[in-house]
Amino acid sequence: MSATGAQLGSSCGFSTRISLRWVPEVPEEITDTIVLSVGEWFLDLRMDKKSGSIDWAMAGTRIEENPKEIPLKVVFTRELDSLNEIGIKDIGNFSPRPDGTDLESGEMPRTDVPGAPMTAFEEVWRELPFREGPEGAKKGISWILESDDAPLALGEQEGQVTVTKIFMGRLWGTYLAFQQTQTHSSQKDESGVWSVKRSGSEVSARREEWSSRWEEKYVVGPDGADVPSMKNGYSGEGMGKWRIPGEKVVIQGKSFIVRAFEEIQ
């Protein structure tokens, strides 16, 4: 029988959203959403149930500022974002509910309203059981990789570069991958401090699930077919450098940074 991460002794998170409420409106859920987190990194894919297109796709860091306290304060930073809020930080406050779900509250831009005003929200989340993967029952590996853009870094010089930002994450038998063309522009302010402004194009994504083999659930976006897939496997997955956050691995000729890894045996 499948179990949640907490029941398996995993530090990873795997959840789905039950509802979204823009205060003071009534709660609703128009998406098929899953979020997977490994270490301090996450991928979040929200698919519009009616259109079958991306409602929101994002990936980045997830930092718990007050572990074991209630409400739990989590700071999210987006390194890839279909709403083009790259580098933006937002805060969610999580409180457990009697029915076993979690209530997240905070403020974020409401993009379905002109001007995208900051609006109070409440989201209800439920932890999902880990899906069995190729490793078999009650065991599996989880990881998150980010494309290595260091060779294209601007450094302290004005200009701009275009990068293909890719995030990939696997949690046992569930896999998410996002791809976005981003423009990074470097400039120096009046005090001489350099900064990089990032903007992104439409996100392409895929979600795959293990069922004796990797099967596609969603493949969306202009470059969806080109987003890396688990269907043919990745050489060396789960071994050597794959197990060490900060190390680099090569997939299909492209360098990726290992952001997080976990194995449950």
Legacy VTK file of the C-alpha trace (Angstrom):
# vtk DataFile Version 3.0
C-alpha trace
ASCII
DATASET POLYDATA
POINTS 265 float
0.000 0.000 0.000
1.359 3.442 -0.917
2.313 5.899 1.806
3.091 9.584 2.172
6.593 10.921 2.599
6.176 11.368 6.345
5.075 7.753 6.715
8.084 6.580 4.698
10.612 8.662 6.623
11.257 10.912 3.628
12.014 14.621 3.872
10.517 15.172 0.404
7.096 16.674 -0.166
4.421 15.623 -2.654
1.094 17.426 -2.567
-1.959 18.500 -4.527
-4.115 21.573 -4.149
-7.714 21.069 -3.039
-8.896 24.655 -3.402
-7.910 28.292 -3.903
-9.797 31.157 -2.292
-9.233 34.793 -3.139
-10.412 36.513 0.034
-13.331 37.223 0.469
-14.611 35.034 -2.400
-15.616 31.368 -2.142
-13.042 28.571 -2.608
-12.783 26.770 -5.939
-10.391 24.499 -7.798
-10.000 24.800 -11.557
-6.620 23.061 -11.827
-4.957 19.681 -11.615
-1.992 20.638 -9.455
0.968 18.727 -8.065
3.989 20.055 -6.224
7.102 18.027 -5.534
9.914 19.203 -3.294
13.307 17.666 -2.598
15.573 19.358 -0.085
15.050 23.101 -0.428
13.950 22.973 -4.086
10.530 22.507 -5.671
8.628 22.151 -8.940
4.957 23.155 -9.113
2.703 22.425 -12.106
-0.900 23.644 -12.227
-2.868 22.521 -15.287
-6.176 24.159 -16.183
-8.776 21.385 -16.178
-10.919 22.931 -18.916
-8.344 24.104 -21.434
-5.631 21.526 -20.747
-3.051 24.320 -20.788
-0.687 25.555 -18.100
-2.355 27.676 -15.441
0.975 28.188 -13.648
4.345 26.453 -13.750
7.219 27.418 -11.492
10.399 26.063 -9.962
12.907 27.350 -7.451
13.732 27.286 -3.764
11.504 26.573 -0.792
12.993 27.723 2.525
11.297 26.996 5.859
12.078 29.929 8.149
10.627 28.508 11.377
10.665 24.694 11.222
8.313 22.887 13.629
6.399 26.086 14.443
2.751 26.816 13.606
2.068 28.453 11.279
5.088 27.306 9.284
6.530 30.244 7.329
7.920 29.264 3.927
9.732 31.616 1.537
9.502 30.638 -2.139
11.866 32.054 -4.773
11.048 31.381 -8.418
13.921 30.732 -10.823
11.527 29.694 -13.600
7.996 31.053 -13.798
5.294 30.915 -16.466
3.857 34.172 -15.078
7.252 35.805 -15.684
7.833 36.658 -12.018
11.380 35.295 -12.131
13.403 36.003 -8.998
10.316 37.075 -7.072
10.006 35.910 -3.469
6.678 35.188 -1.865
5.718 33.928 1.577
3.223 31.257 2.510
2.071 30.485 6.039
1.009 26.860 6.525
-1.256 25.592 9.304
-2.513 22.004 9.742
-6.271 21.431 9.674
-8.241 18.787 11.612
-8.967 16.808 8.429
-5.259 16.292 7.720
-4.946 18.951 5.044
-2.878 22.143 5.302
-4.107 25.713 4.926
-1.703 28.112 3.220
-2.377 31.832 3.565
-0.610 34.907 2.282
-0.694 37.506 -0.480
0.212 37.239 -4.144
-0.564 38.993 -7.436
-3.991 38.078 -8.798
-3.242 37.707 -12.479
-6.856 37.224 -13.601
-7.637 40.806 -12.529
-6.403 43.837 -14.525
-3.202 45.183 -13.009
-2.604 41.931 -11.076
-3.180 43.529 -7.637
-1.711 41.922 -4.523
-4.566 39.930 -3.019
-5.002 37.832 0.113
-5.406 34.139 -0.654
-6.056 30.821 1.066
-5.055 27.505 -0.474
-5.848 24.056 0.907
-3.240 21.354 0.257
-3.221 17.595 0.791
-0.152 15.372 0.961
-0.192 12.610 -1.645
1.192 9.086 -1.305
4.418 8.543 -3.207
3.817 6.771 -6.504
5.778 3.540 -6.887
8.631 3.938 -9.369
11.133 1.715 -11.179
12.880 0.820 -7.900
9.810 -1.083 -6.670
7.607 -0.942 -3.587
8.427 1.229 -0.565
11.703 2.537 -1.990
12.827 5.053 -4.545
14.976 8.017 -5.458
14.078 11.690 -5.680
16.066 14.519 -7.226
15.891 17.996 -8.733
18.223 19.271 -11.455
18.647 22.785 -12.871
20.317 23.610 -16.169
23.817 25.035 -15.761
23.877 28.542 -17.209
27.301 29.488 -15.802
29.028 29.513 -19.221
26.618 32.281 -20.260
26.917 34.360 -17.079
27.321 38.071 -17.787
29.452 38.963 -14.805
30.189 42.627 -14.231
29.492 43.902 -17.714
26.478 45.402 -19.391
24.604 43.349 -21.920
22.173 40.514 -22.213
22.190 36.811 -22.948
19.499 34.311 -23.813
19.439 31.006 -21.942
17.277 27.908 -22.118
16.355 27.358 -18.482
15.350 23.788 -17.627
14.240 22.300 -14.318
13.655 18.575 -13.914
12.425 16.766 -10.838
11.628 13.177 -10.024
9.961 11.887 -6.867
9.832 8.092 -7.079
7.272 7.403 -9.826
6.372 11.027 -10.615
8.381 13.272 -12.937
8.071 16.961 -13.838
10.178 18.971 -16.278
9.919 22.626 -17.324
11.682 24.566 -20.070
11.679 28.338 -20.623
13.699 30.675 -22.811
14.942 33.475 -20.551
16.665 36.774 -21.263
19.159 37.891 -18.616
20.100 41.590 -18.747
22.957 42.983 -16.652
23.166 46.612 -15.596
24.876 48.792 -12.996
22.937 51.212 -10.814
24.009 54.698 -9.718
25.869 53.306 -6.720
27.895 50.973 -8.919
26.131 47.759 -7.932
25.562 45.225 -10.698
22.260 43.405 -11.016
20.667 41.012 -13.480
17.070 41.356 -14.606
15.483 38.164 -15.915
12.455 37.759 -18.145
11.008 34.612 -19.643
8.903 33.367 -22.526
6.111 30.785 -22.479
6.914 27.664 -20.449
6.830 24.184 -21.949
6.320 21.294 -19.558
5.814 17.606 -19.182
4.462 15.408 -16.417
5.150 11.689 -16.527
4.115 8.860 -14.227
5.471 5.353 -13.716
3.168 2.430 -14.417
5.514 -0.452 -15.311
7.070 2.158 -17.621
7.157 5.951 -17.839
3.970 7.308 -19.400
3.122 10.877 -20.404
0.284 12.592 -18.555
0.836 16.118 -19.875
3.112 17.420 -22.629
2.347 21.098 -23.193
3.789 24.339 -24.494
5.460 25.337 -27.768
8.496 23.120 -27.113
6.783 20.405 -25.083
8.086 17.616 -27.307
11.666 18.818 -26.709
11.438 18.927 -22.915
13.613 16.116 -21.474
11.679 12.909 -20.836
12.230 9.965 -18.493
10.954 7.532 -21.126
14.440 6.600 -22.338
16.077 7.049 -18.935
19.123 9.114 -17.997
22.566 7.531 -17.975
23.967 7.218 -14.458
20.759 8.373 -12.782
20.985 8.050 -9.011
24.683 7.183 -8.972
27.923 9.054 -8.390
27.596 12.821 -8.847
23.800 12.537 -9.075
23.766 11.992 -5.325
25.705 15.146 -4.417
23.951 18.546 -4.405
26.086 21.138 -6.170
27.764 18.637 -8.478
27.127 18.671 -12.215
25.867 15.909 -14.478
25.470 15.785 -18.249
22.165 14.859 -19.907
21.819 14.802 -23.677
24.992 16.863 -23.961
23.773 19.589 -21.592
25.209 20.322 -18.143
22.865 20.285 -15.144
23.424 21.193 -11.492
22.196 18.692 -8.914
20.059 20.769 -6.571
18.792 17.988 -4.294
18.824 14.191 -3.968
17.298 11.605 -1.650
17.078 7.826 -1.633
14.767 5.700 0.504
15.706 1.998 0.576
LINES 1 266
265 0 1 2 3 4 5 6 7 8 9 10 11 12 13 14 15 16 17 18 19 20 21 22 23 24 25 26 27 28 29 30 31 32 33 34 35 36 37 38 39 40 41 42 43 44 45 46 47 48 49 50 51 52 53 54 55 56 57 58 59 60 61 62 63 64 65 66 67 68 69 70 71 72 73 74 75 76 77 78 79 80 81 82 83 84 85 86 87 88 89 90 91 92 93 94 95 96 97 98 99 100 101 102 103 104 105 106 107 108 109 110 111 112 113 114 115 116 117 118 119 120 121 122 123 124 125 126 127 128 129 130 131 132 133 134 135 136 137 138 139 140 141 142 143 144 145 146 147 148 149 150 151 152 153 154 155 156 157 158 159 160 161 162 163 164 165 166 167 168 169 170 171 172 173 174 175 176 177 178 179 180 181 182 183 184 185 186 187 188 189 190 191 192 193 194 195 196 197 198 199 200 201 202 203 204 205 206 207 208 209 210 211 212 213 214 215 216 217 218 219 220 221 222 223 224 225 226 227 228 229 230 231 232 233 234 235 236 237 238 239 240 241 242 243 244 245 246 247 248 249 250 251 252 253 254 255 256 257 258 259 260 261 262 263 264
